[in-house]
Protein backbone atom coordinates (compact mmCIF):
# COMPACT_ATOMS: atom_id res chain seq x y z
CA UNK A 1 0.00 0.00 0.00
CA UNK A 2 2.78 2.44 0.90
CA UNK A 3 4.49 1.81 -2.46
CA UNK A 4 1.27 2.70 -4.30
CA UNK A 5 0.93 5.85 -2.21
CA UNK A 6 4.53 6.88 -2.89
CA UNK A 7 4.17 6.19 -6.61
CA UNK A 8 1.01 8.29 -6.82
CA UNK A 9 2.62 11.13 -4.90
CA UNK A 10 5.68 11.13 -7.14
CA UNK A 11 3.51 11.07 -10.27
CA UNK A 12 1.52 14.03 -8.99
CA UNK A 13 4.65 15.98 -7.99
CA UNK A 14 6.23 15.39 -11.40
CA UNK A 15 3.08 16.42 -13.22
CA UNK A 16 2.68 19.47 -10.98
CA UNK A 17 6.26 20.63 -11.61
CA UNK A 18 5.69 20.37 -15.37
CA UNK A 19 2.38 22.25 -15.24
CA UNK A 20 3.73 24.97 -12.94
CA UNK A 21 6.81 25.31 -15.15
CA UNK A 22 4.71 25.66 -18.30
CA UNK A 23 1.95 27.91 -16.98
CA UNK A 24 2.98 29.46 -13.67
CA UNK A 25 1.18 29.03 -10.38
CA UNK A 26 -1.89 31.20 -11.04
CA UNK A 27 -2.73 29.73 -14.45
CA UNK A 28 -2.20 26.10 -13.44
CA UNK A 29 -5.38 24.11 -12.82
CA UNK A 30 -5.47 21.13 -10.48
CA UNK A 31 -7.52 19.19 -13.04
CA UNK A 32 -4.68 19.58 -15.53
CA UNK A 33 -2.16 18.32 -12.98
CA UNK A 34 -4.34 15.29 -12.24
CA UNK A 35 -4.81 14.57 -15.94
CA UNK A 36 -1.07 14.77 -16.61
CA UNK A 37 -0.39 12.50 -13.62
CA UNK A 38 -3.04 10.03 -14.73
CA UNK A 39 -4.84 10.04 -11.39
CA UNK A 40 -8.29 11.19 -10.27
CA UNK A 41 -8.43 14.83 -9.19
CA UNK A 42 -9.59 13.66 -5.78
CA UNK A 43 -6.25 11.91 -5.28
CA UNK A 44 -4.43 15.21 -5.63
CA UNK A 45 -6.40 16.70 -2.74
CA UNK A 46 -6.15 13.50 -0.74
CA UNK A 47 -2.35 13.57 -0.84
CA UNK A 48 -1.66 17.33 -0.90
CA UNK A 49 -4.87 19.04 0.36
CA UNK A 50 -4.53 22.14 -1.88
CA UNK A 51 -2.78 23.57 -4.91
CA UNK A 52 -0.79 25.87 -2.63
CA UNK A 53 0.47 22.97 -0.56
CA UNK A 54 1.37 20.99 -3.68
CA UNK A 55 3.27 24.00 -5.02
CA UNK A 56 5.22 24.19 -1.78
CA UNK A 57 6.13 20.50 -2.03
CA UNK A 58 7.39 21.06 -5.58
CA UNK A 59 9.61 23.89 -4.37
CA UNK A 60 10.88 21.82 -1.46
CA UNK A 61 11.80 19.10 -3.95
CA UNK A 62 14.29 21.50 -5.52
CA UNK A 63 15.72 22.72 -2.23
CA UNK A 64 16.89 19.22 -1.32
CA UNK A 65 19.26 18.88 -4.35
CA UNK A 66 20.56 22.39 -3.62
CA UNK A 67 21.52 21.33 -0.11
CA UNK A 68 23.24 18.23 -1.48
CA UNK A 69 25.22 20.39 -3.91
CA UNK A 70 26.35 22.65 -1.06
CA UNK A 71 27.79 19.67 0.80
CA UNK A 72 30.87 19.77 -1.46
CA UNK A 73 31.86 23.17 0.00
CA UNK A 74 33.90 22.34 3.11
CA UNK A 75 36.28 24.73 4.83
CA UNK A 76 38.83 21.95 5.35
CA UNK A 77 39.06 21.17 1.62
CA UNK A 78 41.08 22.72 -1.18
CA UNK A 79 38.88 25.62 -2.40
CA UNK A 80 39.83 25.07 -6.04
CA UNK A 81 38.59 21.51 -5.93
CA UNK A 82 35.53 22.50 -3.85
CA UNK A 83 34.49 25.31 -6.19
CA UNK A 84 34.88 23.12 -9.25
CA UNK A 85 32.71 20.43 -7.65
CA UNK A 86 30.13 23.00 -6.52
CA UNK A 87 29.71 24.53 -9.97
CA UNK A 88 29.40 21.06 -11.52
CA UNK A 89 26.78 20.06 -8.92
CA UNK A 90 24.72 23.20 -9.52
CA UNK A 91 24.76 22.68 -13.29
CA UNK A 92 23.84 19.03 -12.82
CA UNK A 93 20.74 20.07 -10.85
CA UNK A 94 19.53 22.25 -13.74
CA UNK A 95 20.10 19.37 -16.15
CA UNK A 96 18.43 16.66 -14.03
CA UNK A 97 15.51 18.74 -12.68
CA UNK A 98 14.63 21.18 -15.51
CA UNK A 99 10.93 21.60 -14.66
CA UNK A 100 11.40 22.06 -10.91
CA UNK A 101 14.36 24.37 -11.56
CA UNK A 102 12.16 26.57 -13.76
CA UNK A 103 9.40 26.66 -11.12
CA UNK A 104 11.91 27.55 -8.41
CA UNK A 105 13.57 30.29 -10.46
CA UNK A 106 10.20 31.73 -11.39
CA UNK A 107 9.21 31.88 -7.74
CA UNK A 108 12.45 33.66 -6.83
CA UNK A 109 11.95 36.19 -9.63
CA UNK A 110 8.59 37.02 -8.03
CA UNK A 111 10.28 37.63 -4.70
CA UNK A 112 9.68 34.20 -3.19
CA UNK A 113 6.26 35.30 -1.99
CA UNK A 114 4.89 31.75 -1.94
CA UNK A 115 8.07 30.07 -0.76
CA UNK A 116 7.16 27.97 2.30
CA UNK A 117 8.83 28.91 5.57
CA UNK A 118 10.56 25.54 5.62
CA UNK A 119 12.20 26.32 2.27
CA UNK A 120 13.17 29.81 3.42
CA UNK A 121 14.81 28.50 6.57
CA UNK A 122 16.77 25.79 4.73
CA UNK A 123 17.93 28.18 2.00
CA UNK A 124 18.95 30.84 4.53
CA UNK A 125 21.01 28.34 6.51
CA UNK A 126 22.58 27.01 3.31
CA UNK A 127 23.46 30.50 2.10
CA UNK A 128 25.10 31.50 5.37
CA UNK A 129 27.11 28.29 5.55
CA UNK A 130 28.29 28.67 1.96
CA UNK A 131 29.31 32.29 2.46
CA UNK A 132 31.15 31.47 5.68
CA UNK A 133 33.04 28.71 3.88
CA UNK A 134 34.14 31.20 1.21
CA UNK A 135 34.99 33.78 3.89
CA UNK A 136 37.17 31.24 5.70
CA UNK A 137 39.08 30.42 2.51
CA UNK A 138 39.56 34.13 1.81
CA UNK A 139 40.74 34.98 5.33
CA UNK A 140 43.25 32.12 5.22
CA UNK A 141 44.66 33.44 1.95
CA UNK A 142 43.45 30.47 -0.10
CA UNK A 143 41.31 32.70 -2.30
CA UNK A 144 41.77 36.27 -3.47
CA UNK A 145 40.24 38.97 -1.20
CA UNK A 146 36.87 39.27 -2.94
CA UNK A 147 33.50 39.81 -1.32
CA UNK A 148 32.20 36.33 -0.36
CA UNK A 149 28.52 37.27 -0.59
CA UNK A 150 28.82 38.59 -4.13
CA UNK A 151 31.05 35.71 -5.17
CA UNK A 152 28.32 33.31 -4.08
CA UNK A 153 25.67 35.38 -5.86
CA UNK A 154 27.74 35.25 -9.05
CA UNK A 155 28.01 31.46 -8.86
CA UNK A 156 24.30 31.11 -8.18
CA UNK A 157 23.28 33.37 -11.05
CA UNK A 158 25.75 31.85 -13.52
CA UNK A 159 24.70 28.28 -12.78
CA UNK A 160 20.99 29.16 -13.00
CA UNK A 161 21.30 30.74 -16.43
CA UNK A 162 20.14 27.66 -18.32
CA UNK A 163 16.89 27.77 -16.36
CA UNK A 164 16.21 31.51 -16.53
CA UNK A 165 17.15 32.32 -20.14
CA UNK A 166 16.88 29.00 -21.93
CA UNK A 167 15.24 30.66 -24.95
CA UNK A 168 18.18 33.01 -25.53
CA UNK A 169 20.70 30.20 -25.05
CA UNK A 170 18.85 28.20 -27.69
CA UNK A 171 19.33 31.04 -30.16
CA UNK A 172 23.08 31.02 -29.45
CA UNK A 173 23.67 27.27 -29.49
CA UNK A 174 21.12 26.39 -32.16
CA UNK A 175 19.65 23.74 -29.85
CA UNK A 176 16.00 24.10 -28.82
CA UNK A 177 16.75 21.99 -25.75
CA UNK A 178 20.23 22.10 -24.14
CA UNK A 179 22.19 18.90 -24.66
CA UNK A 180 24.50 17.18 -22.18
CA UNK A 181 27.54 18.70 -23.86
CA UNK A 182 26.01 22.18 -23.48
CA UNK A 183 25.77 21.69 -19.74
CA UNK A 184 29.31 20.34 -19.62
CA UNK A 185 30.65 23.37 -21.52
CA UNK A 186 28.66 25.66 -19.22
CA UNK A 187 30.17 24.07 -16.12
CA UNK A 188 33.66 24.29 -17.60
CA UNK A 189 33.28 27.94 -18.64
CA UNK A 190 31.81 29.05 -15.31
CA UNK A 191 34.53 27.16 -13.43
CA UNK A 192 37.27 28.88 -15.42
CA UNK A 193 35.73 32.30 -14.82
CA UNK A 194 35.33 31.69 -11.10
CA UNK A 195 38.76 30.19 -10.53
CA UNK A 196 40.45 32.76 -12.75
CA UNK A 197 39.04 35.54 -10.60
CA UNK A 198 39.51 34.23 -7.08
CA UNK A 199 42.59 32.04 -6.94
CA UNK A 200 45.69 33.20 -5.12
CA UNK A 201 47.90 30.27 -6.15
CA UNK A 202 50.76 30.33 -8.67
CA UNK A 203 49.51 30.59 -12.25
CA UNK A 204 50.87 27.17 -13.20
CA UNK A 205 48.88 25.48 -10.41
CA UNK A 206 45.74 27.40 -11.33
CA UNK A 207 45.95 26.46 -14.99
CA UNK A 208 46.51 22.82 -14.08
CA UNK A 209 43.31 22.74 -12.01
CA UNK A 210 41.27 24.83 -14.44
CA UNK A 211 42.00 22.53 -17.36
CA UNK A 212 41.91 19.27 -15.42
CA UNK A 213 39.43 16.72 -16.70
DRENDO-527309 format. One line per 4 residues: number of its first residue (from 1); their letters; for each residue x, y, z of C-alpha. Coordinates in steps of 0.5 Angstrom, whole numbers, plus 500, padded with zeros to 3 digits. Example, Ala and Ser with C-alpha at 12.3 -4.5 7.8 and 13.67 -1.06 7.14 Angstrom:
<pts>
1) as) 525:491:516 | 527:498:514
</pts>
This chain:
<pts>
1) xxxx) 500:500:500 | 506:505:502 | 509:504:495 | 503:505:491
5) xxxx) 502:512:496 | 509:514:494 | 508:512:487 | 502:517:486
9) xxxx) 505:522:490 | 511:522:486 | 507:522:479 | 503:528:482
13) xxxx) 509:532:484 | 512:531:477 | 506:533:474 | 505:539:478
17) xxxx) 513:541:477 | 511:541:469 | 505:544:470 | 507:550:474
21) xxxx) 514:551:470 | 509:551:463 | 504:556:466 | 506:559:473
25) xxxx) 502:558:479 | 496:562:478 | 495:559:471 | 496:552:473
29) xxxx) 489:548:474 | 489:542:479 | 485:538:474 | 491:539:469
33) xxxx) 496:537:474 | 491:531:476 | 490:529:468 | 498:530:467
37) xxxx) 499:525:473 | 494:520:471 | 490:520:477 | 483:522:479
41) xxxx) 483:530:482 | 481:527:488 | 488:524:489 | 491:530:489
45) xxxx) 487:533:495 | 488:527:499 | 495:527:498 | 497:535:498
49) xxxx) 490:538:501 | 491:544:496 | 494:547:490 | 498:552:495
53) xxxx) 501:546:499 | 503:542:493 | 507:548:490 | 510:548:496
57) xxxx) 512:541:496 | 515:542:489 | 519:548:491 | 522:544:497
61) xxxx) 524:538:492 | 529:543:489 | 531:545:496 | 534:538:497
65) xxxx) 539:538:491 | 541:545:493 | 543:543:500 | 546:536:497
69) xxxx) 550:541:492 | 553:545:498 | 556:539:502 | 562:540:497
73) xxxx) 564:546:500 | 568:545:506 | 573:549:510 | 578:544:511
77) xxxx) 578:542:503 | 582:545:498 | 578:551:495 | 580:550:488
81) xxxx) 577:543:488 | 571:545:492 | 569:551:488 | 570:546:482
85) xxxx) 565:541:485 | 560:546:487 | 559:549:480 | 559:542:477
89) xxxx) 554:540:482 | 549:546:481 | 550:545:473 | 548:538:474
93) xxxx) 541:540:478 | 539:545:473 | 540:539:468 | 537:533:472
97) xxxx) 531:537:475 | 529:542:469 | 522:543:471 | 523:544:478
101) xxxx) 529:549:477 | 524:553:472 | 519:553:478 | 524:555:483
105) xxxx) 527:561:479 | 520:563:477 | 518:564:485 | 525:567:486
109) xxxx) 524:572:481 | 517:574:484 | 521:575:491 | 519:568:494
113) xxxx) 513:571:496 | 510:563:496 | 516:560:498 | 514:556:505
117) xxxx) 518:558:511 | 521:551:511 | 524:553:505 | 526:560:507
121) xxxx) 530:557:513 | 534:552:509 | 536:556:504 | 538:562:509
125) xxxx) 542:557:513 | 545:554:507 | 547:561:504 | 550:563:511
129) xxxx) 554:557:511 | 557:557:504 | 559:565:505 | 562:563:511
133) xxxx) 566:557:508 | 568:562:502 | 570:568:508 | 574:562:511
137) xxxx) 578:561:505 | 579:568:504 | 581:570:511 | 586:564:510
141) xxxx) 589:567:504 | 587:561:500 | 583:565:495 | 584:573:493
145) xxxx) 580:578:498 | 574:579:494 | 567:580:497 | 564:573:499
149) xxxx) 557:575:499 | 558:577:492 | 562:571:490 | 557:567:492
153) xxxx) 551:571:488 | 555:571:482 | 556:563:482 | 549:562:484
157) xxxx) 547:567:478 | 551:564:473 | 549:557:474 | 542:558:474
161) xxxx) 543:561:467 | 540:555:463 | 534:556:467 | 532:563:467
165) xxxx) 534:565:460 | 534:558:456 | 530:561:450 | 536:566:449
169) xxxx) 541:560:450 | 538:556:445 | 539:562:440 | 546:562:441
173) xxxx) 547:555:441 | 542:553:436 | 539:547:440 | 532:548:442
177) xxxx) 533:544:448 | 540:544:452 | 544:538:451 | 549:534:456
181) xxxx) 555:537:452 | 552:544:453 | 552:543:461 | 559:541:461
185) xxxx) 561:547:457 | 557:551:462 | 560:548:468 | 567:549:465
189) xxxx) 567:556:463 | 564:558:469 | 569:554:473 | 575:558:469
193) xxxx) 571:565:470 | 571:563:478 | 578:560:479 | 581:566:474
197) xxxx) 578:571:479 | 579:568:486 | 585:564:486 | 591:566:490
201) xxxx) 596:561:488 | 602:561:483 | 599:561:475 | 602:554:474
205) xxxx) 598:551:479 | 591:555:477 | 592:553:470 | 593:546:472
209) xxxx) 587:545:476 | 583:550:471 | 584:545:465 | 584:539:469
213) x) 579:533:467
</pts>
